Every structure is written in structure tokens, then in C-alpha cells.
Amino acid sequence: MPMQLYAHPQSPFCRSVSMTLSLVGKEHEYKYLDLFAGEQNSPEFLKINPQHNVPTLVEDDFVLTESRAIAVYVAQKFGTKGQLFPEDLKEQAAVNEKLYFDANVLWKAFAEVFGPLAFGGQKEINQDKVKALKEKLALFNTYFEKTGFVAGTKDMTVADICCLATYTTIQLTEKAFVNMEDYPQAQKWVETCKKKIPEYEESNQKGLDIFKKFFHARTGL
Ligand SMILES: N[C@@H](CCC(=O)N[C@@H](CS)C(=O)NCC(=O)O)C(=O)O
């Protein structure tokens, strides 16, 4: 049976896994879960993932959740030597560092601005949270000084891919909260990564377009 990825394209976490799978060329079955219809809470899916979230990767009897863990697993298992996840221990640590940064700092800062508006009924933009997001983005912008890739590696890694899914999601809210032109190194890095991901349109852009409509519908911004 082919590997299965339970996912929804709007989710940045699913998009990063899709980009990783496409880059290593791993065939898989994309199992679309309509999160807005609550399909993640069906008894069948809860048996697979009681945490009812996506992405969820199923490979025979092995089930893996958490997008960044999935991306690392996919790169290590199916990538060519060192592709997307370096072999050197210190480089691996640097990649892991930026994966944690993506989850715990960058995405978190964005979610604190966007989440209450989209899901919590909040009407006003919280400017303190916007300030915090701008600080994180300014820090992020410095990460490309060494090599042009987020973890200072010679080539693109899963840290770039996961951060790319987050950053391009922030980009689509442009002008509502932040001005992306304030982060020129990051903007340049996005274009570099896009060129390196042959299936970028299908694996990231398509979901971003859905997210954009959702964002406008929910926030009016
Ligand atoms: N930290 C997780 C976050 C996963 C997550 O929050 N997924 C959302 C979609 S963006 C989800 O499945 N929500 C449905 C639910 O929790 O019921 C990851 O990186 O995979």
C-alpha cells in the first residue's frame, strides 16, 4: 500500500510536508480531510490519530504526526544522501534549531495576531502582538546572511521548507499587519526556494490561495 498523507492544503503544516514529499519524489496517496466539515473527528480518523489533526502520515502500521517531525523523517528516509537534512551533526542541530524556531517563535507570533481575528471573534488588531511579530520577522531576516538558507547550510533543508510554509502564509496577509518589504533577505530567500521546488504551485501555492480567501472572509482584511 502506498504511504498516505492525511492533509488539508490550506494548512501550512500540510504544505511543508507536501513540498518535502515532492522534493524527494516519494509517491503517496493524498487523503484530503475536510477540516471545516469536521472530518478529522470521524471515528475512522480518530482511530488513526486521536489528536485529530493534520498532517498525519501513515506508512503501513507506522503513524506520524507533527509536520516538522514528518518532514525530517521523509527527508532522512527517502532523500538522496544529505538531501534536505544534512549528515553533519552540527548542521543537523542547526536545522533542528530553525524547525523549533518556526514552530515556537515565528508561527506562534503570527498565530497570536491572526488567530483571535479569524477564530476568536476579535475585531481589533492587537498592535502589541503585531509589534512582537515584526520583531521575530526582523530576526528571521538576519538568518540568511551566511549562506542564503535559514540554517546556514550550503543548500535548502527541511528547515527552509517548514519556514517557507509559515513565511509565505504571513506574506499573503501583507499590509494587514506587516510590510514584507522590511525583510528583504527573507523575500529573496522565498524566491530562491520557489525555484528549487518544481511542484511549488501544487504543493504550496494552491493552498496559499485557499488560505488567502479564508483570511479575507474571516477577518475582512
Ligand atoms: N504542530 C502541528 C499542528 C497541526 C495543526 O494544528 N493542524 C490543524 C490544521 S492547520 C488541524 O488539523 N486542526 C484540526 C483539529 O485540530 O481538529 C504540526 O505542525 O503538524
The ligand as an SDF file (V2000), in Angstrom:
LIG
                    3D

 20 19  0  0  0  0  0  0  0  0999 V2000
    2.0220   21.2950   15.3680 N   0  0  0  0  0  0  0  0  0  0  0  0
    1.1960   20.6090   14.4220 C   0  0  0  0  0  0  0  0  0  0  0  0
   -0.0340   21.4580   14.1360 C   0  0  0  0  0  0  0  0  0  0  0  0
   -1.0810   20.7150   13.3350 C   0  0  0  0  0  0  0  0  0  0  0  0
   -2.3770   21.5030   13.2550 C   0  0  0  0  0  0  0  0  0  0  0  0
   -2.6340   22.4010   14.0610 O   0  0  0  0  0  0  0  0  0  0  0  0
   -3.2150   21.1510   12.2950 N   0  0  0  0  0  0  0  0  0  0  0  0
   -4.5070   21.7920   12.1530 C   0  0  0  0  0  0  0  0  0  0  0  0
   -4.6810   22.3320   10.7400 C   0  0  0  0  0  0  0  0  0  0  0  0
   -3.6250   23.6950   10.4390 S   0  0  0  0  0  0  0  0  0  0  0  0
   -5.6060   20.7500   12.3650 C   0  0  0  0  0  0  0  0  0  0  0  0
   -5.5010   19.6500   11.8940 O   0  0  0  0  0  0  0  0  0  0  0  0
   -6.6830   21.1400   13.0440 N   0  0  0  0  0  0  0  0  0  0  0  0
   -7.8310   20.3060   13.2360 C   0  0  0  0  0  0  0  0  0  0  0  0
   -8.0370   19.9000   14.6620 C   0  0  0  0  0  0  0  0  0  0  0  0
   -7.1330   20.1080   15.4990 O   0  0  0  0  0  0  0  0  0  0  0  0
   -9.1120   19.3830   14.9500 O   0  0  0  0  0  0  0  0  0  0  0  0
    2.0060   20.3170   13.1410 C   0  0  0  0  0  0  0  0  0  0  0  0
    2.9490   21.0570   12.8540 O   0  0  0  0  0  0  0  0  0  0  0  0
    1.7130   19.3290   12.4520 O   0  0  0  0  0  0  0  0  0  0  0  0
  1  2  1  0
  2  3  1  0
  2 18  1  0
  3  4  1  0
  4  5  1  0
  5  6  2  0
  5  7  1  0
  7  8  1  0
  8  9  1  0
  8 11  1  0
  9 10  1  0
 11 12  2  0
 11 13  1  0
 13 14  1  0
 14 15  1  0
 15 16  2  0
 15 17  1  0
 18 19  2  0
 18 20  1  0
M  END
$$$$
